[in-house]
Amino acid sequence: MEVREKFKLLDCIGKVYEKAEDCKLRDSFFDELNTELNILSEHFGTSKSQSFFIAIVFTLNYKGDTVDLNDMIGYFGCNPMKLLEFNKDFTHLHSIGIFNKRLSRHRVKVAGANDQFTIDESICEAILNDEPIPEVKSKITDIFEFLQEIYELGRKRDEKEINSFQLFKLVGDLLEEHKDFKLLQKLENFELSLIDKVLYFYLIWKTITGRESCDVDRALEGFYDKSTDRVNYMQDLLVGKNSLLNHKLIELISSNFINDTEMKLSSVSNTMLKDCGITVFQNNKKNKDNILSPSDIPERKLIYSPSEMKQLYLLKDVLQPFQFRTTQTRLKEKNLPQGIISLLHGAPGTGKTEVVKQIAKETNREIMKVDISQSKSKWFGESEKVIKKIFTDYTDFMNESDETPILFLNEADAIISKRTSSGNSNTRQTENAIQNILLEEFENFQGILIATTNLANNLDSAFERRFLFKILFNPPSSEVRAEIWKLKLPNLSKKECNVLAEKFNFSGGQIDNIIRKSEINEIIHGEQVSLENLLMFCSEETLAHKRVEIGFSKA
């Protein structure tokens, strides 16, 4: 009796299977199996019709294959439309994990016609052992598994394991099954097509697994069977007819060739994803060589002429945190550009870089330094991408910073000098393309940018009006140079400082060299340098054939 009781569940499944052949799925048929279906429903916690299909799929699986709708239509001998009346039962059993589902590759493109079902392995083991059904959870338990599953489906399409229709059908099913995920709920606020969502999920997954940007054409190639579908989508994207762009969820990194266009998550996406528990921007830029913290900047006194100091004080005051926020609010209300873009120009050695550092320190702002000369690539087309990336990186960094950082474009001569319109040189085309990108970025800039140049006379007129502050560092007078010497070497008398200032028209950088030599001399000889030593060091500083006629004071 106990042995018989053990196989009671299998007996019920067997009877359901035997009686189901050619049953036509008529309504009275389920009444004929009322006893067996009641036992199965109590065991599985499902409705009678759902229990019926569990029994059928379980048995057909043990004949050695998956089960699709066509198999069941043939076994039941019913009208296909009759079986489709139970579509919600199949969807429910799949959503709770009793059914696993995949798509066949050879079916016609009709919704549901490609679905193939198997009973979950843990359910099969429980049935065979006459054990309670385990609590079956969806295989996708969090948003990261969801994103990975979307990516894997794209890979299968790319490798032709499934086609585009099947890809979008499976993604649609996943969206319906996991609509409670916070990210999916937020996306309902945007008018996104299914392909928009697939592309967006793909970009998110690539970003959180280590890529800052992705090739758009390559991604679309993985989703579409037809090249024309891919080209049409790309064309709409490039002309701005795309919801991902319109809602500012992604940014395009353009290039000279359409199929080289890359996409990147926008700051809007970064903020939204962070709210959903997905961190895509790693706040590690502060540890990079191009990020300078105000606490790491030694405090130094700046000495300039009264007119130069007046301009510097104004720039420094407007960048004080409270004043900066107030200024941006006012500019926004007046529909004026909110960014503070400044140009420091003057001869080499006049302390432009030091000015940027001291302003950053006094306003408690980090500096993101970019040496433009190192950003110019010898490969045609790459320089434009580099320049674009500078501003996208800065925007990300700004959004993660407590105070708006300073974007410092050092030695910007190469990208703000006068443009050329003649000639067919690839170099000219690249330089002009860079400047067009830069002008566009300046126009929409909302942060703090300070550029330095030694060649302001060659500044392109289009850039001139983009700079709100333009501060020229003139060669200092002998009185200012004397102050610099006194600041650097306080042991010198005022008269000695005047001698050095009047005799040598040095820049701040040159004076720093003299100070370093005097320190080395003191270390080696153990004695403080005399005026005679300083005069000798000064005479050695300027090459005989190159008399330098500039000056600066830097403290």
VOFIVEX-976685 format. One line per field, with one value per residue (C-alpha): residue in one letter; y, x, z. Coordinates in Angstrom, 3 decimals. Each point is the difference from the previous one (the first is absolute). Example, Ala and Ser with C-alpha at 12.3 -4.5 7.8 and 13.67 -1.06 7.14 Angstrom:
REM residues 2
aa (A/S)
v (-4.500/3.440)
u (12.300/1.370)
w (7.800/-0.660)
//
This chain:
REM residues 555
aa (M/E/V/R/E/K/F/K/L/L/D/C/I/G/K/V/Y/E/K/A/E/D/C/K/L/R/D/S/F/F/D/E/L/N/T/E/L/N/I/L/S/E/H/F/G/T/S/K/S/Q/S/F/F/I/A/I/V/F/T/L/N/Y/K/G/D/T/V/D/L/N/D/M/I/G/Y/F/G/C/N/P/M/K/L/L/E/F/N/K/D/F/T/H/L/H/S/I/G/I/F/N/K/R/L/S/R/H/R/V/K/V/A/G/A/N/D/Q/F/T/I/D/E/S/I/C/E/A/I/L/N/D/E/P/I/P/E/V/K/S/K/I/T/D/I/F/E/F/L/Q/E/I/Y/E/L/G/R/K/R/D/E/K/E/I/N/S/F/Q/L/F/K/L/V/G/D/L/L/E/E/H/K/D/F/K/L/L/Q/K/L/E/N/F/E/L/S/L/I/D/K/V/L/Y/F/Y/L/I/W/K/T/I/T/G/R/E/S/C/D/V/D/R/A/L/E/G/F/Y/D/K/S/T/D/R/V/N/Y/M/Q/D/L/L/V/G/K/N/S/L/L/N/H/K/L/I/E/L/I/S/S/N/F/I/N/D/T/E/M/K/L/S/S/V/S/N/T/M/L/K/D/C/G/I/T/V/F/Q/N/N/K/K/N/K/D/N/I/L/S/P/S/D/I/P/E/R/K/L/I/Y/S/P/S/E/M/K/Q/L/Y/L/L/K/D/V/L/Q/P/F/Q/F/R/T/T/Q/T/R/L/K/E/K/N/L/P/Q/G/I/I/S/L/L/H/G/A/P/G/T/G/K/T/E/V/V/K/Q/I/A/K/E/T/N/R/E/I/M/K/V/D/I/S/Q/S/K/S/K/W/F/G/E/S/E/K/V/I/K/K/I/F/T/D/Y/T/D/F/M/N/E/S/D/E/T/P/I/L/F/L/N/E/A/D/A/I/I/S/K/R/T/S/S/G/N/S/N/T/R/Q/T/E/N/A/I/Q/N/I/L/L/E/E/F/E/N/F/Q/G/I/L/I/A/T/T/N/L/A/N/N/L/D/S/A/F/E/R/R/F/L/F/K/I/L/F/N/P/P/S/S/E/V/R/A/E/I/W/K/L/K/L/P/N/L/S/K/K/E/C/N/V/L/A/E/K/F/N/F/S/G/G/Q/I/D/N/I/I/R/K/S/E/I/N/E/I/I/H/G/E/Q/V/S/L/E/N/L/L/M/F/C/S/E/E/T/L/A/H/K/R/V/E/I/G/F/S/K/A)
v (0.000/2.385/-0.760/0.693/3.271/1.051/-0.213/1.632/3.226/-1.802/-1.996/3.204/1.479/-3.218/-0.079/3.653/-0.668/-3.117/1.653/3.210/-1.629/1.315/1.720/3.087/2.022/0.013/1.517/-3.253/-1.723/1.786/-1.219/-3.577/0.476/1.823/-2.456/-0.130/3.759/0.744/-2.121/1.673/3.501/-0.569/-1.301/2.709/2.912/0.754/0.133/-3.091/1.125/0.892/-3.385/-1.649/1.601/-0.833/-3.655/0.115/1.836/-2.198/-3.182/1.228/1.181/-3.557/-1.093/1.847/3.519/3.433/0.639/2.764/1.019/-2.017/-3.176/0.545/0.944/-3.274/-2.055/1.597/-0.015/3.471/3.229/2.180/2.861/-2.207/-0.510/3.721/0.583/-1.399/2.341/1.657/-3.393/-0.494/3.532/-0.488/-3.365/1.527/3.074/-2.107/-2.218/-3.303/0.275/0.886/1.547/0.458/0.780/-2.302/1.249/-1.319/1.260/2.755/3.445/-0.191/0.884/-3.162/-2.378/-0.349/-0.670/-3.330/-1.196/-2.282/-0.701/1.511/-2.651/0.570/-0.510/-3.248/-1.351/0.866/-1.768/-3.123/-0.145/0.836/2.965/3.405/2.423/2.214/3.740/0.885/3.499/1.715/-0.547/3.771/1.393/3.474/2.675/-1.118/-3.502/1.594/2.135/-2.962/-2.064/2.743/0.064/-3.807/0.097/2.575/-2.294/-2.900/2.158/1.104/-3.636/-0.844/-2.343/2.070/2.631/3.620/-0.879/-2.543/2.411/2.712/-2.546/-1.314/3.494/0.962/-3.031/0.946/3.549/-1.252/-2.561/2.452/3.226/0.538/0.809/3.673/0.723/-1.420/2.058/3.184/-0.756/-0.003/3.795/0.116/-0.833/-2.729/-2.637/-3.592/0.397/3.223/-1.971/-2.858/2.436/1.868/-3.171/-1.140/3.314/-0.160/-3.538/0.866/3.061/-1.759/-2.732/2.415/1.946/3.781/0.046/-2.496/-0.149/0.628/-1.758/-3.102/-0.147/0.309/-2.664/-2.345/0.751/0.173/-2.729/2.522/2.608/2.405/-0.043/0.780/2.828/1.579/-0.017/1.476/2.754/1.001/0.003/2.258/2.607/0.016/-1.914/-2.329/-0.086/-0.980/3.196/2.184/-0.995/0.449/-3.581/-0.468/2.179/-0.594/0.255/0.877/-0.729/0.556/-3.302/-1.050/-3.529/1.317/1.924/-0.940/0.453/0.674/0.210/3.588/1.687/-0.299/-3.769/-0.131/1.773/-2.140/-3.246/0.964/0.498/-3.545/-1.447/-0.187/1.803/0.489/2.892/-1.052/2.944/-0.821/2.993/1.697/-2.556/0.669/2.061/2.688/0.749/2.382/0.455/3.444/-1.575/-1.132/3.509/1.903/3.460/2.745/3.742/1.490/3.322/1.880/3.564/1.695/-0.308/-3.717/-0.665/1.792/-2.381/-3.034/1.025/0.315/-3.462/-1.498/1.675/-1.216/-3.563/-0.003/-2.768/2.194/2.719/-2.556/-1.651/3.390/1.108/-3.127/0.390/3.622/-0.832/-2.824/2.309/2.453/-2.819/0.647/-2.588/-1.305/-1.134/2.083/-0.243/1.914/0.502/0.734/1.202/1.301/-1.036/-3.247/0.107/2.621/-2.388/-0.812/-3.580/1.101/2.465/-2.837/-2.065/2.803/0.911/-3.670/-0.139/3.220/-1.075/-3.633/-1.454/-2.960/0.422/-2.313/0.851/-0.723/0.606/0.695/-0.776/-3.553/-0.321/0.467/-3.368/-0.739/-2.231/1.839/0.211/-0.934/3.541/0.960/-2.947/0.953/3.580/-1.176/-2.465/2.740/1.745/-3.146/-1.098/3.436/-0.041/-3.390/1.216/3.202/-1.961/-2.095/2.921/1.981/3.255/0.674/-0.833/2.033/-1.344/1.228/-0.005/0.528/1.339/0.291/1.774/-3.030/0.022/3.659/1.574/1.419/-2.543/-0.545/-0.451/-0.716/-3.156/-3.655/-1.076/-2.668/1.901/3.216/-1.897/-1.658/3.258/1.757/-2.906/0.185/3.707/-0.498/-2.562/2.302/2.973/-2.117/-1.239/3.552/1.127/-2.651/-0.041/0.286/-0.430/1.854/0.017/1.771/-0.158/1.269/1.081/1.707/1.184/2.027/2.159/-3.053/-0.680/-0.846/2.702/-2.620/-0.920/3.547/0.632/-3.428/1.035/1.979/0.973/0.736/0.817/1.094/-0.452/2.767/-0.023/1.279/3.305/0.070/0.933/-3.140/-2.109/1.399/-1.111/-3.459/-0.262/1.144/-2.549/-2.818/0.985/1.931/0.180/2.345/3.681/2.307/1.477/-3.437/-0.876/3.217/-0.833/-3.431/1.394/2.791/-2.030/-3.069/0.132/-3.510/-1.846/-1.774/-3.315/1.286/1.408/-3.399/-1.544/2.380/-0.865/-3.704/0.530/1.991/-2.778/-2.609/2.175/0.351/-3.772/-0.757/2.750/0.445/3.761/2.554/1.404/3.530/2.679/-0.814/-3.628/1.106/2.352/-2.851/-2.349/2.719/0.593/-3.725/-0.164/1.957/-1.413/2.520/-0.246/0.131/2.976/-0.522/3.214/-1.252/-0.153/-1.384/-0.374/-3.146/-0.764)
u (0.000/2.866/1.749/-3.218/-0.438/3.534/-0.827/-3.428/1.311/1.521/-3.213/-2.015/2.417/-0.116/-3.798/-0.187/2.431/-1.869/-3.416/1.301/0.713/-2.504/-1.950/-0.544/0.376/-3.787/-1.391/-1.573/3.377/1.305/-3.050/0.894/3.427/-1.333/1.416/3.499/0.183/-1.100/2.881/2.491/-1.292/0.333/3.547/1.213/-2.013/-1.358/-3.366/-1.479/0.866/3.543/0.386/-1.222/2.743/2.651/-0.961/0.071/3.339/1.581/-0.993/0.947/3.363/0.680/-0.480/3.251/-0.602/-1.353/-3.675/-1.369/-3.545/0.024/0.824/-2.953/-2.382/0.861/-0.382/-3.268/-1.348/-1.389/-0.418/3.146/-2.244/-1.367/3.472/0.741/-2.888/2.316/2.883/-0.206/0.548/3.267/1.127/-0.743/1.760/3.050/-0.048/-0.024/2.798/-1.822/0.407/3.235/-0.435/2.147/-0.631/0.362/1.961/-2.157/-3.491/-1.884/0.029/-3.299/-0.209/0.114/0.520/3.700/-0.334/1.423/-0.585/1.707/-0.751/2.612/2.481/-0.672/-3.742/0.683/2.089/-2.728/-2.645/2.118/0.745/-3.583/1.305/-1.607/0.575/2.990/-0.440/0.972/1.282/0.596/3.552/0.343/0.036/1.462/0.527/3.563/-1.129/-2.681/2.542/2.301/-2.869/-0.768/3.655/0.075/-3.085/1.770/3.019/-2.214/-1.518/3.453/1.095/-3.221/-1.313/-3.201/-1.304/-1.032/-3.668/0.862/2.364/-2.629/-2.671/2.202/0.943/-3.674/-0.737/2.814/-1.298/-3.475/1.273/2.259/-1.957/0.315/3.717/0.486/1.955/-2.753/-2.593/2.012/0.370/-3.783/0.255/1.784/-1.429/2.477/-0.486/1.018/3.224/0.745/-0.247/2.116/2.700/-0.182/0.243/2.930/1.804/-0.613/1.375/3.090/0.594/-0.240/2.295/2.769/-0.728/-0.479/-1.461/-1.210/-0.066/-3.611/0.219/1.545/-2.748/-2.764/1.661/-0.530/-3.733/-1.211/-0.151/-0.360/2.628/-2.720/-1.607/3.357/0.745/-3.434/0.309/3.509/-1.157/-2.803/2.464/2.468/-2.629/-1.437/-3.217/0.458/-1.590/3.219/1.583/-3.076/-0.274/3.777/0.518/2.992/2.629/1.523/3.739/0.147/2.781/0.703/-1.610/-3.538/0.970/2.566/-2.565/0.050/-2.573/0.377/-2.324/-0.888/0.124/-3.817/0.365/2.749/-2.230/-3.039/1.966/1.589/-3.498/-0.781/3.011/2.194/3.322/1.494/2.335/2.856/1.143/3.656/0.912/1.223/2.761/1.164/3.026/-2.058/-2.084/1.457/-1.618/0.119/1.515/2.985/0.775/2.639/-1.187/1.958/-0.306/-0.538/1.594/-1.172/-0.668/-3.058/-2.044/0.761/-0.771/-3.347/-1.027/1.236/-1.933/-3.178/0.467/0.839/-3.003/-2.513/1.318/-0.602/-2.616/-2.885/0.678/0.348/-3.340/-1.697/1.550/-1.122/-3.539/-0.133/1.426/-2.494/-2.896/1.257/0.358/3.746/2.813/0.747/3.591/2.959/2.619/3.256/3.200/3.345/2.472/3.537/3.567/1.457/1.022/-2.541/-1.705/-3.241/-0.039/0.731/-2.892/-2.393/1.308/-0.290/-3.503/-0.991/1.480/-1.671/-3.396/0.386/-0.379/1.648/1.815/-0.383/3.114/0.301/3.214/-1.285/3.334/-0.328/-3.583/0.740/0.184/1.999/-2.851/-2.507/-3.394/1.178/0.687/-3.667/-0.984/2.610/-1.270/-3.610/0.981/1.698/-3.339/-2.050/2.538/-0.111/-3.816/0.050/2.648/-1.961/-3.161/1.879/1.792/-1.209/1.139/0.235/3.602/2.187/0.679/3.520/1.053/3.746/1.823/-3.190/1.734/-0.388/-3.800/-0.994/2.294/-1.333/-1.702/0.894/-2.551/2.316/1.753/-0.932/2.460/-1.298/1.734/-1.911/-3.272/0.664/0.975/-3.091/-2.194/1.530/-0.746/-3.596/-0.459/1.667/-2.170/-3.113/1.166/0.767/-3.473/-1.691/2.542/-1.387/3.099/3.272/2.648/3.346/2.256/3.551/1.875/3.248/-1.297/-3.141/0.701/-0.733/-3.311/-2.862/-2.672/-2.726/1.588/0.564/-3.626/-0.291/2.478/-1.747/3.283/3.112/2.943/3.315/3.167/2.404/3.720/0.317/1.613/3.305/-1.924/-2.118/3.085/1.637/-3.041/0.313/3.683/-0.806/-2.797/2.204/3.110/-1.115/3.590/0.947/-0.055/-2.321/2.995/1.240/-3.444/-0.074/3.399/-1.189/-3.290/1.586/2.893/-1.974/-3.366/-0.959/-3.298/-1.351/1.147/3.551/0.050/-1.141/3.019/2.292/-1.670/0.492/3.681/0.465/-1.652/2.261/3.034/-1.010/-0.408/3.389/2.048/-1.991/-0.178/-2.493/0.646/1.279/-1.099/3.089/-1.132/-3.460/1.393/2.084/-2.996/-2.011/2.646/0.035/-3.784/-0.317/1.661/2.280/-1.801/-3.471/-0.633/-3.374/-1.971/-2.932/-0.719/-2.405/-0.341/-1.308/-0.127)
w (0.000/0.907/-3.308/-1.861/1.880/-0.970/-3.680/0.310/-1.549/-2.994/-0.443/-0.228/-2.532/-2.034/-0.082/-1.021/-2.844/-1.224/0.008/-1.620/-3.352/-2.569/2.802/-2.190/3.252/0.250/3.202/1.202/-0.211/3.109/1.951/-0.928/1.626/3.034/2.578/-1.491/-0.623/3.583/1.319/-2.333/0.784/3.728/-0.478/-2.393/1.365/-3.463/-1.745/-1.644/-3.508/1.063/1.714/-3.195/-2.086/2.621/-0.346/-3.811/-0.309/2.698/-1.819/-3.468/1.351/1.116/-3.575/-0.605/-1.278/0.708/-0.594/-2.194/-0.844/-3.204/1.937/2.310/-2.814/-1.711/3.183/1.026/-3.569/0.632/-1.875/0.554/1.151/2.765/1.457/-0.176/2.425/2.686/-0.796/3.442/1.641/-1.904/0.827/3.698/0.240/-1.649/2.256/3.205/-1.249/-0.558/-3.768/-1.716/-3.432/-3.055/-3.661/-2.964/-3.014/-2.811/0.812/-1.733/1.610/1.897/3.681/2.140/-2.914/0.783/3.737/1.161/3.576/2.467/3.660/2.322/1.127/3.706/-0.614/-1.877/2.878/2.502/-2.113/-0.423/3.730/0.961/1.984/0.559/-2.820/0.879/0.106/-3.544/-0.537/-3.247/-1.181/-0.288/3.519/-0.494/-2.637/-0.698/-0.947/-2.137/-1.870/-0.467/-1.395/-2.542/-0.983/-0.372/-2.224/-2.173/-0.203/-1.089/-2.739/-1.070/-0.250/-1.880/2.688/-0.091/-2.400/0.573/0.433/2.669/1.724/0.332/1.030/2.810/1.127/0.041/2.193/2.383/0.264/0.850/2.526/1.816/-0.322/3.759/-0.328/0.816/-3.175/-2.194/1.843/-0.551/-3.693/-0.328/0.311/-3.351/-3.411/-0.896/-2.658/0.677/-2.018/1.935/3.231/-1.309/-1.096/3.304/2.099/-2.140/0.589/3.756/0.186/-2.059/2.181/3.353/-1.298/-0.914/-3.205/0.052/-3.502/-2.598/-3.776/-1.063/-3.354/1.557/2.617/-2.596/-2.104/2.919/0.196/-3.601/-2.653/-2.813/-0.821/-1.142/3.457/1.566/-2.454/0.455/3.763/-0.203/-2.350/2.359/2.884/-1.813/-0.879/3.525/-0.734/2.944/3.442/1.767/-1.277/0.431/3.653/0.396/1.159/-2.294/-1.660/-3.405/-0.550/-3.667/-2.456/-3.673/-0.943/0.892/0.948/2.489/2.060/3.665/2.745/3.677/2.984/0.822/3.385/0.050/-0.296/2.597/2.510/-0.794/0.126/3.298/1.424/-1.186/1.813/-3.112/0.209/-3.447/0.786/2.242/2.066/-0.558/-2.114/3.167/0.125/-3.532/-0.879/-1.722/3.109/2.555/3.396/1.666/3.108/-2.089/-1.278/2.018/0.935/-1.734/-0.130/-3.436/-0.893/-3.063/-1.047/1.571/-3.212/-0.336/3.672/-0.379/-2.798/1.919/3.113/-2.059/-1.510/3.377/1.676/-2.596/0.442/3.743/0.503/1.148/-2.555/-2.791/0.760/0.286/-3.287/-1.827/1.312/-1.151/-3.440/-0.419/0.866/-2.626/-2.550/-0.225/-0.225/3.488/-0.496/1.194/-2.760/0.431/-1.955/1.631/-2.600/0.093/-0.699/1.378/3.641/1.057/2.428/-1.751/1.258/3.551/-0.151/-0.846/2.924/2.514/-1.125/0.364/3.490/1.179/-1.361/1.144/-3.476/-1.619/-3.299/-2.976/-1.974/-3.712/-1.905/-3.487/-1.632/1.328/-1.201/-3.687/-1.649/-3.103/-1.213/-2.140/1.639/3.479/1.197/-0.352/2.190/2.588/0.230/0.298/2.686/2.034/0.448/0.631/2.618/1.590/0.110/1.728/2.430/0.676/0.784/2.551/1.689/3.001/-1.606/-3.723/-0.993/-2.335/-3.469/-0.694/-3.666/0.178/-3.057/-2.009/-2.905/-2.260/0.106/0.339/-2.588/-3.258/-2.232/-3.616/-2.777/-2.901/-1.041/0.104/2.639/2.386/2.788/-0.797/-0.189/3.330/1.713/-1.352/1.131/3.472/0.229/-1.116/2.768/2.509/-0.948/0.406/3.399/1.134/-1.064/2.180/2.819/3.550/2.117/0.552/-2.712/0.022/-3.046/-0.325/-3.089/-0.892/-3.374/0.611/-3.069/-2.125/1.775/-2.350/0.142/0.514/3.325/1.209/0.928/1.673/2.714/2.723/1.684/-2.069/2.247/-1.493/2.042/-1.017/0.774/3.575/0.788/1.887/3.171/-0.280/-0.721/3.125/2.028/-1.492/0.955/3.527/0.290/-1.271/1.981/3.097/1.295/-2.825/0.697/-1.887/-1.819/-1.076/-1.304/-2.007/-1.515/-1.160/-1.299/-1.989/-1.387/-1.111/-1.747/1.063/-0.081/3.039/-1.413/-0.395/3.525/1.268/-1.714/1.850/3.306/-0.645/-0.779/3.194/2.032/-1.586/0.682/3.646/0.361/-1.548/1.635/3.175/-0.283/-1.170/-3.470/-0.360/-2.406/-2.068/-0.303/-1.048/-2.622/-1.392/-0.099/-1.737/-2.629/-0.753/-0.323/-3.248/-3.086/-1.684/-3.333/1.545/2.200/1.691/0.530/2.067/3.694/2.579/3.707/1.509/3.675)
//
